[in-house]
Amino acid sequence: MADKGDIGYRVMAGAAAFAGGFVAKKAITLVWKKTTGKEPPTNPESPDVALSEAIGWAVVMGVGMEIARLLATRAAAHQWAKGTGELPSHLKVEA
């Protein structure tokens, strides 16, 4: 069972990942509009959306969101270690 420290970290990391994803979605949408000159597809599964556009949007959004989540949770882990003096137990690397 997770101790209170790990639960606190998981809440903090979850909030950071959520915030990072929110910001990333806004940024990716803005960059998409600037580079393509049009709105991103609202429903990429629709046959009315070109396949290349749907795949491009899915790849850009998927990679962008995962990078944002990774960076946000790493930053949360760094701040947690800075505040507590150690990483949460599930992030410790065994030598």
C-alpha positions, 0 to 999 in steps of 0.5 A, a space after each residue: 500500500 502506498 504511504 502518505 508521501 507517495 499519495 501526495 506525490 501522485 496527486 501533485 504529479 497528476 495535477 502537473 500532468 493535467 496542467 501540462 496537457 492543457 497547455 500543450 493542447 492549446 499550444 499544439 492547436 495554435 501551432 497547427 493553425 499557424 502552420 496549416 492556416 486552418 483549424 485542426 480537425 475536430 473529428 479526425 475519424 470522419 471520412 470528410 477529413 483527409 486521411 493525411 490531415 487526420 494522421 498528421 493531427 493524431 501524430 502531432 497531438 499524441 506525441 505533443 501530449 505525451 511529451 508535455 505529460 512526461 516533462 510535467 511529471 518529471 518536474 513534479 518529481 524534481 520538486 518533490 525530491 527538492 522538498 522532501 529530500 528524496 524521490 517517491 519510492 516508485 521512482 528510485 533507481 536501484 543500482 
